[in-house]
Amino acid sequence: MNDQGSLKRYLVIVADRQHGRFFTIFMGTFEDQGEWVEDKDVPQRIKAEGFRVAKIGRHIIEHLHKHLKHVGDEALNYLVKRRIKGINGVILGSHQELLSSLKKSLPPKLKNKVVGEFVADWHLSIGDLTEKANEVLRYN
């Protein structure tokens, strides 16, 4: 990361099928522990047969979309609560298969600022997540 990039503030959003976590990094380090959200009503993979497979699949996708939208909305609220008026970018972390859906579910104010993404579990330590976010910035 160059010197100019290290003086910028980024919002990091990490999510899986039931959890979301977000925090800011400034000068290459996290500013606080951030916040978490949990949506236990997102169904996991359910065994189904016949015509029910498609219906259950759509049901799971609907719940997952609502969860990811909730994560994005809460990440934006986190910035408002902390009176952070400007960020230079958003960095996303998730399982590979969820990254695209996570980005699509973000509020426009955040979606337009996405600068990169990485593959990770939401429950990694804040230090590990910060390191992964900094790697994204180094290579962008």
C-alpha positions in Angstrom: 0.0 0.0 0.0 1.4 3.4 -0.9 1.6 6.3 1.6 -1.4 8.0 0.0 -3.6 4.9 0.4 -2.6 4.5 4.0 -4.1 7.8 4.9 -7.5 6.8 3.6 -10.5 5.3 5.6 -12.2 2.1 4.4 -15.3 0.3 5.5 -14.8 -3.5 5.7 -17.9 -5.6 5.5 -17.6 -9.4 6.0 -20.7 -11.7 5.9 -21.8 -15.3 5.6 -25.2 -16.9 5.4 -26.3 -15.8 8.9 -23.7 -13.3 10.2 -22.3 -9.9 9.2 -19.5 -7.8 10.6 -18.3 -4.4 9.7 -15.6 -2.0 10.9 -13.4 0.8 9.5 -9.7 0.8 8.9 -7.6 4.0 8.8 -3.9 4.2 8.2 -3.8 0.5 7.7 -5.3 -0.5 11.1 -8.8 -1.0 12.5 -10.3 1.9 14.3 -12.5 -0.1 16.7 -14.0 -3.6 17.0 -16.9 -2.7 14.8 -20.3 -4.3 15.0 -22.0 -7.6 14.2 -25.4 -8.7 13.0 -26.9 -12.1 13.2 -30.0 -13.4 11.4 -30.8 -16.9 12.6 -34.0 -17.2 10.5 -31.9 -17.7 7.3 -32.6 -21.4 6.4 -29.6 -23.5 5.7 -29.5 -26.1 3.0 -32.7 -28.2 3.3 -33.1 -31.7 1.8 -36.1 -31.7 -0.5 -37.4 -33.9 -3.3 -39.4 -33.4 -6.5 -41.1 -30.1 -7.2 -40.4 -28.8 -3.7 -36.7 -28.4 -4.5 -37.2 -25.2 -6.6 -39.7 -23.7 -4.1 -37.4 -24.3 -1.1 -34.4 -23.0 -3.1 -36.3 -19.7 -3.9 -37.3 -19.5 -0.2 -33.7 -19.8 1.0 -32.5 -17.3 -1.6 -35.1 -14.8 -0.5 -34.1 -15.1 3.1 -30.4 -14.9 2.2 -31.0 -11.7 0.2 -32.9 -10.1 3.1 -30.0 -11.0 5.4 -27.3 -9.6 3.1 -29.4 -6.4 2.6 -29.8 -6.2 6.5 -25.9 -6.4 6.8 -25.5 -3.6 4.2 -28.1 -1.4 5.9 -26.6 -1.9 9.3 -23.1 -1.2 7.9 -24.4 2.1 6.6 -26.0 2.8 10.0 -22.7 2.0 11.7 -21.1 4.9 9.7 -23.9 7.2 10.6 -23.8 6.3 14.4 -20.1 6.9 14.5 -20.5 10.2 12.5 -18.1 9.0 9.8 -19.0 11.3 7.0 -16.6 10.1 4.4 -15.0 6.8 3.4 -12.6 6.2 0.5 -13.9 2.8 -0.3 -15.6 -0.4 0.8 -13.9 -3.8 1.0 -16.0 -6.9 1.0 -15.2 -10.3 2.5 -17.2 -13.5 2.4 -17.3 -17.0 1.0 -16.6 -17.0 -2.7 -20.1 -17.9 -3.6 -21.6 -15.0 -1.6 -19.4 -12.1 -2.7 -21.5 -11.2 -5.7 -24.8 -11.4 -3.8 -23.3 -9.3 -0.9 -22.2 -6.6 -3.3 -25.6 -6.5 -5.1 -27.4 -6.2 -1.7 -25.6 -3.2 -0.5 -27.2 0.3 -0.3 -26.2 2.4 -3.4 -24.0 4.7 -1.2 -21.9 1.7 -0.3 -22.2 -0.4 -3.5 -20.7 2.5 -5.6 -17.6 2.6 -3.3 -16.6 -1.1 -3.4 -12.8 -1.2 -4.3 -12.2 -4.9 -3.7 -13.1 -8.1 -2.1 -11.5 -11.1 -0.4 -12.5 -14.6 0.7 -12.8 -15.1 4.5 -15.0 -16.3 7.3 -16.7 -13.5 9.3 -15.5 -14.9 12.6 -11.7 -14.4 11.9 -10.0 -12.0 14.3 -10.2 -8.3 13.6 -6.4 -8.4 13.0 -6.7 -11.2 10.4 -9.6 -9.4 8.6 -7.6 -6.1 8.6 -4.6 -7.9 7.1 -6.8 -9.4 4.3 -8.3 -5.9 3.6 -4.9 -4.4 3.5 -3.8 -7.1 1.0 -6.7 -6.0 -1.3 -5.6 -2.4 -1.1 -2.0 -3.3 -1.9 -3.0 -5.1 -5.1 -5.6 -2.5 -6.3 
